[in-house]
Amino acid sequence: NSKESEALKIASEKAKSFSINSKTKDDVIISENNNGDKNWEKILTDYESYTNQCIKLLKKANSGDVSAMTEYLEVLQKAQDIQESFLEAEDAITTGQMERFMKIQQKLIDATSDM
């Protein structure tokens, strides 16, 4: 159904719009050493899981699988949780963690550009 597919595309757009710079650029501290916050690892792992889930649901919806909409509700809650994690993160992020974040975003961009 095109409505389900459109809803999932909106979810993927939300995922692509996540930004470590959600607060302001000045609030993001990139650590010069490798002692970034361990919390960023959890945030990035959650974000990667969410991204993989979005890609999976988009593929299901594009193939006409209506069960994707049922799963979509779970994804919406996860999106909200991840956005809050980004906003609440206070410690420095390492260059490696920033690179990981950008790779995750690129994975979603690549997957959605094929659809």
N, C-alpha and C positions, 0 to 999 in steps of 0.2 A: 504494500500500500504506500502511496506517495506521501501520505501524512506521517507515517511511521518513519519513513526514510528521511523526510525533512526534519523531523524531531531529532533523529540521530545525527544528522549533519550539524544541527545547532549544538549538540553536545560536543561534537568534535571541534567546532569553532571555539567553544568555551575552553576546551583543553588546550588548543593552540594559543589562546589568548593569555593563559597563565604566564605570569612573569615573576621572576625573582625580584624584579624592580617594581612590584605592585605598590609599594609604599611610595618611595621616590628613589631616584638613583643615588642620592646622598645617603640613604639609609642602608644600602647594601655595602657590606664590608668584605672585600676579597682578601683573604689571608695570604700573606707573602710566604708563609711556611706551610707545612702540611698539617697544621694543628687546627683545622677547621672544626666546626661543631659536629659532633657525632649525630646530632639531631638532623642535620642536613642529609645524612645518609638514609635515615628513615623516611624523610620527606621525599627524597628522590626515588627511593624504592617504591613508595606508595604512588608517586606520580607515574612511574614507569608501569606499574601494575594497572593503574587507571587508563593510561594511554593504550596499553595492550587490549584492555577490555573494550575501549571505544572502537578500536580498529576491528576487533572481532564482531562487535555489534553492527558496525557499518557494513561489513561484508555480509552478515546474515540478512540485514535489511535490504541490501542491494540484490540479494538472491531471492527476495520475496518471502523470507522466513518471518512471519508475524510474531514469533516468540521473542524477537529482539526487543519489542516494545515492553514486554514484561520485565526484562532484564534492565531496560533503560532506566527505570525508576531507581534501581540500586545505584546505577552509575551517577545519577543526578546527586544523590546524597554523598557519594564518594567525592564528586567534584567539589561540592561545598566544603567538605572536610579538608581537602587538599588546599583549596584556596585559603582557608583559615590558617592552615599550617604555614603557608608561604608568608602570610601577613604577620604571624606571630613569631616567626623565626628571628632571633635576635643576634645570634653569634655569627662570626665570620664564616664565609664559605670559601673553600679552597679553589684554586684555579681548576683543578681536576674535577671538583664537584660542579663547577660552572660549566665545564665542557660536557659533563655527563648530562646536565640539564638541557643543554642545547642539542645534544644528540637525540635525546628523548623527544624533544619538540620536532626535530627534523624527521624523525621516524613517522610521527603522526602526519606531518605535512606531506611527506612522500606517499603515505598510504592513501590519504584523501585526494591527492592530486591524480591518482590512478582511477578514481571513481567518477 
